[in-house]
Amino acid sequence: MAKKTYPKGIYANRSDKAPGFVRSNVKIDNAKAIAFLQAQTTPFTHLTICEGHEPDEYGNLDYICVDDYKMELEAKKAQEGINSARQSSRPTPQPATESFADDIPF
């Protein structure tokens, strides 16, 4: 299992006072979050809000981690093959031109 990366300046916590449809509150420290995002090498940073087994030092069970899952090399190659097959321009077969003038029996 890969080491988890936690985003700097982005925090999640659950509130007992919040209604049931609210899963978690997210707090962002702008300066720290911007510095963290600028340090990322990918165009998108995927974050996952997870539920921990034990509360942290502030009593929060929720935490945020970077979802850095990468497809296996074979899956990437298969996807590239599908995409290139879709983009290839194969000539469309045309029907043979025949004269149907004498096909009508009357």
Contacts in CASP RR format, 6 or more apart in sequence:
PFRMAT RR
TARGET T0000
AUTHOR 0000-0000-0000
METHOD contacts of the structure
MODEL  1
MAKKTYPKGIYANRSDKAPGFVRSNVKIDNAKAIAFLQAQTTPFTHLTIC
EGHEPDEYGNLDYICVDDYKMELEAKKAQEGINSARQSSRPTPQPATESF
ADDIPF
2 68 0 8 1.000
4 65 0 8 1.000
4 66 0 8 1.000
5 65 0 8 1.000
5 66 0 8 1.000
5 68 0 8 1.000
6 63 0 8 1.000
6 64 0 8 1.000
6 65 0 8 1.000
6 66 0 8 1.000
7 33 0 8 1.000
7 36 0 8 1.000
7 45 0 8 1.000
7 47 0 8 1.000
7 64 0 8 1.000
7 65 0 8 1.000
7 66 0 8 1.000
8 32 0 8 1.000
8 33 0 8 1.000
8 35 0 8 1.000
8 36 0 8 1.000
9 28 0 8 1.000
9 29 0 8 1.000
9 32 0 8 1.000
9 33 0 8 1.000
9 36 0 8 1.000
10 26 0 8 1.000
10 27 0 8 1.000
10 28 0 8 1.000
10 29 0 8 1.000
10 33 0 8 1.000
10 36 0 8 1.000
10 47 0 8 1.000
10 64 0 8 1.000
11 26 0 8 1.000
11 27 0 8 1.000
11 28 0 8 1.000
11 29 0 8 1.000
11 60 0 8 1.000
11 64 0 8 1.000
12 24 0 8 1.000
12 25 0 8 1.000
12 26 0 8 1.000
12 27 0 8 1.000
12 49 0 8 1.000
12 60 0 8 1.000
12 62 0 8 1.000
12 63 0 8 1.000
12 64 0 8 1.000
13 24 0 8 1.000
13 25 0 8 1.000
13 27 0 8 1.000
13 58 0 8 1.000
13 60 0 8 1.000
13 62 0 8 1.000
14 23 0 8 1.000
14 24 0 8 1.000
14 25 0 8 1.000
14 60 0 8 1.000
14 61 0 8 1.000
14 62 0 8 1.000
15 22 0 8 1.000
15 25 0 8 1.000
18 25 0 8 1.000
23 49 0 8 1.000
23 62 0 8 1.000
24 49 0 8 1.000
24 62 0 8 1.000
26 49 0 8 1.000
26 64 0 8 1.000
37 45 0 8 1.000
45 66 0 8 1.000
46 66 0 8 1.000
46 67 0 8 1.000
46 68 0 8 1.000
47 64 0 8 1.000
47 65 0 8 1.000
47 66 0 8 1.000
47 67 0 8 1.000
48 64 0 8 1.000
48 65 0 8 1.000
48 66 0 8 1.000
48 67 0 8 1.000
49 62 0 8 1.000
49 63 0 8 1.000
49 64 0 8 1.000
50 62 0 8 1.000
50 63 0 8 1.000
50 64 0 8 1.000
50 65 0 8 1.000
51 61 0 8 1.000
51 62 0 8 1.000
52 61 0 8 1.000
52 62 0 8 1.000
52 63 0 8 1.000
54 61 0 8 1.000
55 61 0 8 1.000
56 63 0 8 1.000
71 79 0 8 1.000
END
